[in-house]
């Protein structure tokens, strides 16, 4: 049964500016979606003009960390239609994150219908530029006002949107982090919850003060196995083989990661999902092998890494025009834009 969503009686007029000049995530579109959970059910689903929230200072999300979010993108296709990329995969991951954080599931029809309505209403905000998209942020917070360590009984599910272009302007300089960790096996590393990101700020800030853009996280047990890089999954190309850390309880199941691996296998590219130590990277650099490194994520898509610092020494990665990562990015772009057939039904067409 389709969930009813109340639409604004008077739509806010479009306020679209030159989206390319807008910093990522700084300017919202005209509308937002919101629904409330109480007494064991979802209610009051509605789209409203973008506005601030009224929230109790006792709201449990502010004290005990029950916050979960997703990051998605809508694209303007070459024929003018709009598609939300891999909405099913994003929904499934959202539900897994909610379950890990003891939060109620959002019905799929509510999730999909809300995105359809919001993107349709704010369609003028979807850039038509080659690297432009509309970034979508579905999220849920525990809104119950009560001081006490408990699972909340009341929640807000919301979706906001903001136009986006390139997340990183240039290839990155990163540092292998062997002191601090992002997550540990058995923790919440595979969930897209707020605490994972808040805990990463301090070591990332230290790295930026040293001249790096991001860190390459290592595992909590040995501090040797590469896990992620900032807000992205980490991927490497060594001897023509694409290598990425296998999924575990401490690594996020990235949608862009999954898309790139699927495309690579279809194109006959060697792919390995396995543990990779920074020592293996060091050996490849030392032996003179050509090493590509890049981050893969919804916001960044593919972010080339130019330099990896290991134990205080910089090592250069290959970022030439013929790098395999650029071919992967083009294949992904062609699917999203409708230039080639979408054989996996990844494009959710609006309207």
N, C-alpha and C positions, 0 to 999 in steps of 0.2 A: 504494500500500500504506500502510495507516495505521501510524504510528509508535507503538510501545508506550511507554506512560508508566507508570512505577511510582507507585502511590498509597500514601500513608501507611497503615501497618497499623492505627494508632490515630489517629483524627482529633483534632486539637486542638479543645477545646470553644470555641464562639463566645465572643468577648470584645467584643461590639458595645456601644458606649456611645452617648451622644447625639452622633451624628456631626456635627451642625451646629456644635457647640462646638469641634470639632477644627481646628487650623490646617491649611491645605493642605499635603499631603505630609509630615506630621509623624508620623502613626500608621499603621503598616502593618496589613493584614489578618493573619489567623492563619497563612496558608500562602504559599509561594512555589514557583515552578518553576525548575528548573535542569537544564541538559544540558551535556555536555562534548564538545569537538571535539579529536581527536588522531588521528594516523596517517591523516589524510585522511577521517575519518568521524565522524558524531555518535554518541554512546553515553551510557548511564547517564541517560536522560531520566527525571526524577522530580519529584514534588511532595512537599515536606517542610514541617514547621512552619517558620515564619519564624525565621531564625537568622543569625548573623554568618558571614562567609566566612573561610576560612583561605587566605591568599594569600602567595606568596613576595614578599619585599621587592624581588626582582629581576624581578618580573612586568613584562613589556614595556609593558603598559598604563600603568603608573605612570611610565614614562620617555619614551615616544615617541608617546603619544596615540592608540593604536588603541582608541577607544571610540565606540560608536554606540548611539543609543537611539531609541525611539518614544514617543509620548504618545497614549493612546487612552482611550475612556470606555465604560463599560457603564451602561445606563439601566434603571430600573424602569419598565416600560410601565404604562399605565392598567389593563390587564387582569391585572397582576401578573407577567407574564413579564418576562424580562430580555433586552435586546438589546445587543450590542456594535456600536457604530456604525462603519460603513464599514471593516470588517476587511480587505477586499481592497485598498482604497486604501492603508491603513496598511502592509500587508504589502509591497506593491509599492515604497513609498517606503523602507521598511526595507532591502529588498534593494538598491536603488540606492545608499543610503548605505553599506552594507557593501561594495559593489563599489568605490565611490570610495575607501574606506579600506583596500582590499586585504584584506578579511576574507571568510571563507567564507560562502556563502549558507546560510540556514536553510531546510530543506524546508518547503513551505507546509503540508503535512499536520501536521508537527510544531508549527509556529507556531499554527495554528488549533486543533488538538487540545489543546495546552497551555493556551490561553486558555479554551477550553470547560471543561476540567476544573477549572482554578483558580477561575474565576468560579462554577461550580456548587458547588464545595466551600465557598467563602466568600460564598455568595449572601446570607446575612443581613447582610452589610456593604453591600449596594447600597441606598442611601437611596431612600425613596419620596417625599421632599420634591419640590416643584415644581422647584427648582434643584439638586437633589442628583444625584450620579452616583458611580460607582466609577472612579477614575482608574487606568489600567493602564500600567505602564512596562516594556515589553520592552526589553532592552538586551544588548549583547555587549561583552566586554572581552578583550584579549589576556592570557592567563594564563601563558604560557610564561615560566619563570624564567631570564632570560639578559640580561646587560648587553651590548649591541651593537645598533647601528642596523640593524634587519632587520624584515622582515615575519614576524610570529609564526607558529608552527606549531601552537599550542595556544590554545583559546579557551573561555570560558564564555558560554553563552546563558542568560539568566535573565528571569523575569517576576515583578514584585512589584505590589502593588495598595494603594491607599489611598483612603478615602472623600473626596469633594470637594464643595464648594458654590461660592459665588461667589469667584472669584479676586481680583477688585478690588471693594471695597465702595462706591466712588464713582467718578464720571467723572474721567478722568485729566488731569493737567497735564503736557504734554510739551514737549521742546525739540528743535528741528531741529539735529542734530549735523553740523557742517561741518569739523571738524578730524580727529577719529578716525573710523575706518571699521570696520564689522563684517566685511566680506568684499570680495574683489575678483573680477572676471571671471577665470575659470580656476582659482580657488581652490576651497575646500570649502564655500562659502556655501550651496549647494543640498543639502548633506549634513547630516544631523542628528547631528553628531559633537560630542563634548565640547569641543574646542578653540574652536569658534565661540562658545560661551557663556562660557568662561573669559576669552577675549580681550575680551569686551564688559563685563566687570565694572568695570574702571577708569573708562572714560568715563561709564558709567551711574552709578557712585558719585559722580563729580564733579557730574553733573546733579542727583542726589538731594540733594547738599549745597547746591545752589542752589534747592531747593524744588520740583524736578520729580519726577514719578513714573517717567518713562521718557524715552527719546530716540527721535526719528525719525531713523533712519540715512539717510545719503546715499551715493551711489556713490563709489567710490575714485578715479575718474578726474577728474570735474568737481566733486565735492562739491556738486552741485545737485539731482540726481535722487533723489527719495524711494525708499527701498527697503523697510525693515521698521521695526517699532517693538517693541523689546524681544524678547519671545518670541512676537510676533504678526505676521501680515501687516498692512499698512496699507491702509485703504480710505477713500474720500472720496465725498461726494455734493455735487455742484456743479450748479446749474441742473437738479436732478432726475435727473442722470445719475450712476450709480455708476462711480467711477474707481478703478482699482487698478494698481499697477506690474505690467508684464508680467513673466512668469517669466524668469529668466536664471540664469546660473551662480552668481550671488551672492545669489539670493533663494530661500528655501525654498518648495517646492510644498505649501502648506498645505492640509490636508484640509478644514478649516472654510471656508477661502477658496474652494475649489472647490465646496463644497456651496452656499454662499451665492450664488455667481455662477450656478450651475445653476438654483437656485430663482428668482433675480431674472429670468433670461431667460425662464423658464417663465411668470412672472407679467407679462411684457411690460414690465419695467423696462429702461430704456436702460442698457447696460453697456459700458464701455470698458476694455480691458486694454492699457495703454500707458505710456510714460514720462511721469512728471509731476514737474515741477520745483517746488522750494519757492517759486520766484519766481511760478509760476502760482497757488499758494495765496495768496501775498502779494497778487497782483493781485486775486484774488477777494475777499479780505478788504477791501482798500482800496476796491473799487468797491461795497461794501455787499451783496454777494451772500450768500445763506444757504449756509453751508458746514457739512456734517456730516463728522465724522472719527471713525473707530473702528478698533480693532485686532480682528483675527479669528484665533482660535487654539483648539486643543482645550481647553486649561486655562481660558482666559478666555471662550470662546465669542465674544461680542461685548462689547468693552470700550469704552464711549463715551469720547471725548476732548472735554473741555470747553475746554481752552486749548492753543494752539500758540504757542510762543515762537520768533520768527524774528529773528535779528540783535539779540537782546536786548529785543525788543518783543513783548508778549503780544497774542494775537488770540483772540477768543472764537468757539467753534464752537457750532452749534445742537444742543441736547440736549433740546428740548421733547418732550412726550408723543407728538406726531404725527410724530416723526422716522422716516424710512424705515428706519433701522437696526433699530428696535424691531419693525417689521413683519417684516423678514427674520428676526430672532431668533425671533419667534413661529411663523413658518412652519417653521423648523428644529425648534423644540421640538415642534410638532404631529406631525412625522414621527417623531422619536425616541420619543415617548410613545405612538405608535400611534393618535393621534387622527384623523389623515388617512391615506389610502392611501400606502404606500411604493412609488411607481411605479418607483423606481430600484433596488430591492432593496438598499438601504443598510443595513437592519437585519438583523444576524446574530443570530437568535434562539437563545438557549441552552436546550438540553433538547428 
